[in-house]
Amino acid sequence: MNPDELPPPAQLMKFIVGRWISKPIYAAAELGIADILADGPKTIERLAAKTKTHAPSLYRVLRALAGVGIFREDEDRTFSLTPMGECLKTGALRSAAVLFNAEYSDKAWEHFLDSVRTGETAFDKAHGMPLAEWLAEHPDAARTFNEANAVKASSSHRAVVDRYDFRGIDTITDVGGGVGALVSEILRAHPAMRAIVADMPHVQEEAEACIRARDLRDRCEFVACDFFRDVPSGSDAYLLSHILHDWPDDKCLEILRNCRRAMTAGSRLLVVEMLIPPGNAPSVAKLLDLEMMVMTGGRERTGEEYESLLREAGFSRLRTITTSEGISILEAVME
């Protein structure tokens, strides 16, 4: 055994007590500690004053996080950022730390074993409604949700832009596109292209603000739509980025068939998702699959499972393009 490798009981114990790290990270994210430290080290007293917290308790939290490399404790109980702590700033992973540890998420995970036993969605049982409906009623949580997903997907966005050949596409519709983060990257890389962000009305205001901020108003518009009912027609390509994993197979088929009805001969459907690898290979997708089971009733899938869904929805000309970021682009061309 490698002397640096923990014995199996200690390795397992690290996973068992994982919240001893995730919850302090959540507290630091909610309090904005990384943002406060962005301009240099601060004493615990100053940090407590800025965050309106109990200094001795905050010290214990930051000391613990310094012990795992997120902050650095110097003399006189002064804290500063490490490279990992830099990632906890706003615009980086702060929103993800809040999203995955928020009270409403914890409440859903309390019913995890119920999902395992029954196959039902834990979030629905915990909150009495699906996640999408709950977010529509809780705009602050929805903003954090959208920001976290945009940040989380930013690396995959670049991979899609760099890896896929968008030549021949004049107009693209981002179905369920949120605030338009991915399609904005595509438009920046292809100045002659136009785009539509199609999503639910409750994200319209934020999406249009993001479109304005990126100076894309002349080339990108928001269209309110429910992709379970219909999808705007007339585009050369339709994009489903990290959408299908939110839903069970029957709902995915509804979305795919609505996209197919909106498409014309030669138009392309691009499905961007993580794919579960075979066997015992480690994969974030295998863990994210559990988050989908709890929060949305969806699932991560293998490449074969996605291809089966596409064929059942009426698509036949399929190919899969892999990227260096652990995601894949499944392309279907309308015949």
N, C-alpha and C positions, 0 to 999 in steps of 0.2 A: 504493500500500500504506500502510495506517495505520502511522505510525512506531513505535507500541507493539506492532505485530504482528510476531512472529518470522517469518523466512523459512522456507519449507517444510522445508529440511534441519534447521533448529533445532527446528521443531515436532515433526518425526518423532523427533529425538534425545531429546526430553523423554519420549516414550512408550517408546523403547527402553530408557532407563535408569530406568524407573519404580520399580524395586525399590530404587534408591538413596534413595528417599523412603519407600516402603512398609515396607521392612525396619527402618529406624530407628524408624518409628512403632510397628512391632510390638515392638521392644525396649523402647521407652518404655512401651507398654501392659503388657507382661509385668512390668516392674519397678514399675508403679504410680506413675510419676513425676507424673502429673497429680493423683492423689489426695494425694500428699505435698505438692504445691505449693498445694493448695486453701486452706490457711490463710495463705498469703503466700510471698514470695520466699525462696529457699534458695541457699546457696553450693554450688558443685559438690562441695566436700569433705563438706558435710553430706548432700547427696543420695547421694553414693557410700557414705557410712557407713550410711545408712538402707537402701540397696539391696544392700549388700555387693558393690560393683563396684569396678573399677579407675578411680580418679578421672580420670586423663588420657584414658582411652578413653571414659568416659561423657561427659566434656566435649565430645569431638569429635562424639559422637552428638547431644547437645543443641544444640551450635552449629549443626550442619547443619539441625536441625529449626527452630531459631530463624530460620535463613535463608529458610525457606519459610513462616514465620508461625505455627508451632504453639506455640513458646515465645518468650519475649523474654529476651535476654541483656543484663544491666545491668553496671555497673561491678563490678570484683573478681570476675568470673566467677560472678555471681549470676543465677539464672534465676527467671522467673515465668511465669504463665499468660497466654496471649492468649485472645480469644473462641474461636478454633479449638481451643486447648489445653484449654479447659473441656470440650469435647466428648469428650475422651479419658479422662474420669473414669469410675469404676465407675458403672453405671446409665445411662451414655450410650453412646458408641461404643467404649469400651475392649474389650469382649468381641468386637465385630466385628473390630477390629484384630488381636486374637489369633486369632480363628477363621480369617480369610482368609489368615493368614500362618503358621499352625502347621506344624510339621514334617510331620504326616501329610497336610496339604493340599499342601504343596510336593512331597511324594513322589508324590502323584497327578498333579499338573501336569507332572511330569517325563515322563509318558506322554501328554501332550496330543496330540502329533503322531500317536501310535498311534491315538487316538480319531478324528482327522481321516482317517486312512488306512483304518480298519476299521469305524468306527461303533460300536465297543465302548466301554464305560465305563472311563475311565482309572483311577478309584479302585479298581475291582474288580481290575484287572490289578496295580496297585501293592500292594494289601493282601490280595488273595486272597479277598475277601468284599465284599458291598455295604456302603455307608456305614451304613445302619441297623443292620446286624448288628455292625459294628465299633464303633459308638457304644455299643451295649448292653454290649460288653465293656470299654469305657473310660469309666467314669462321670465322671471329671473333664472329659474332652473333651466328653462329652454335656452336662454342666452349662453349659459355656461355649457350646456350640452352641445350647442352648435359650435361654440368656440373650441371646445375640447376635440370634437370630431374634425374640425378644420385643421387644427394643429397636428392631431394624430395622423391625418392623411397627407400632410404637406410633403413628406418624403416620397410617398407613393405618387403624389401628383407629379412631381418632377420626373419620376421614373416613367410614368405614362407618357408625358410630353416627349421625353427623350427616346423612348423605345418604340412608340407606335408611329406609323407613317400616316399622317393626316392629309396627305396630298389627295386632291379630288373632292374634298369636303368643303363646301362653301358655307353651309349652315349646320350647326349641331345643337341638339336639344339635350340638356342635362336634366334627366328625369329624376325627381327627388334630389335636386342639386343643392338644397339648403341655401347658403348665402352665396353660392357661385364660386367657391374657392378653386375648384379644379378647372372649371371651364374658363375662368379668368387666366389661369396659367396657359391653357391651350390658346386662347386669343392673343396673349402676349407673344407667343411663339409663332403665330400665324396671323399677321396683320390684316390679311384680306378676308378672314373668316368672320362670320356673324354667329351669335349664339342666343339661345333661349334658356333661361333657368325656370324649370317647371316644378313647382312645389306648393305645399299647402298655404292658404292665405296668411296664417299667423307668422310666417317667416318673411313675408313680402317686404315689410318696412326695413328690416335689417339687411335683407338681400339687396334691395335697391340702394341702401346707404353704402354697402360694400362695392357695388357696381360703380357708384359715383366716385367713391374714394380711389378706385383703380382707374378712373378716367376712361371707362368703357361704355358710357351711356349711349354713344352713337352706334355701338356694335353689339350690345347685349341688352335684352329686356327680360323682365320677370313676367311669367304667366301663371296665374293661380290655377292649380289643377289637383285633382285627386286621382292618382295613377291607378286606383282600383276601378275608376269609372271610365276615364279616357285620358289620352295623351295628345298634346298638340301635334297636328300633322304638318307635313311639308318640308321636313328637314332631310338633309343628306345622311345624317348620322344621329343615332340616339345613344345616350350614355347612361348606364346604370352603375354608378360607383358606390360600392359598399351599401347597396340597397337590398339585394336579394337575401343576404345573410340575416336580415332583420325578420324574415317571414318564413312560415312553414311552406311546404311544397305547393299546397293548393293556392295560397295567396301569391306565391311567386309566379304560378302559371297565369293568374289573372293579370298581373303586371306585364308579363312577357307577351301575352296575347293582345293586350291593349297597345303595347309598343308595336307589335306586328301589324295591327290594323292601321296605325298611323304611318307606317312605312310604305314606300313605293319600290318598284323594281330597281335593284342596284343600291338601295340605301343600306347602311350598316348599323348593326347593333353592337355596342361595346359594353361588355360586362366586366367590371373591375372588382376583383375579390381576392382574398387570401385563399389558397387551396390547402386542404389537409393532406399531408404526405402519408404514404403507407407505412405500416409496421410501427416500430417503436421510436422512430425518428422524433427528436424533440421539436416542438413547433408552438409558436404563440397561438396559431389558429386552433389548436386543440384545447387551449385554455380559454380563448375568446369564445369558443363554442359554448362553454358553460355560462358565460355572461349572457349570451344570446338566449339560452334556455331559460334563464331566470328573468331577464328583463323584457324580452320581446316575443318569446315563443319561436324565434327563428333558430338558425343553426349555421355553422360553418360546414362546408362540403368539400368533397374530393372533386378533382377535375371531371371524373366520370359522372358523378352525380349532377354537376352543372350541365354537362353535355346532354344528359338524359332529360333534364328539365327543358332545355332549349329545343330538343327534338320533339318533345311532347307538345310544346307550344307552337310547333309548325316550322321551326327553322331547320335547315339541312346543311348549308355550306358553313362549316364550323372550322375554326382553328384557334389554338391557344398560344399566346405570346407570353413568355416569362420575362420578369425583370429582376434586377439585382436587389430589389427592396423587399423581396418575399411576397410580392403580389403577382397576379396574372391578369392578362387581358384576354377575355374570350370573345372572339369576333364571330358574328353571324351576318351573312350577306343575304338580303332579301332577293328572292328569285321571282 
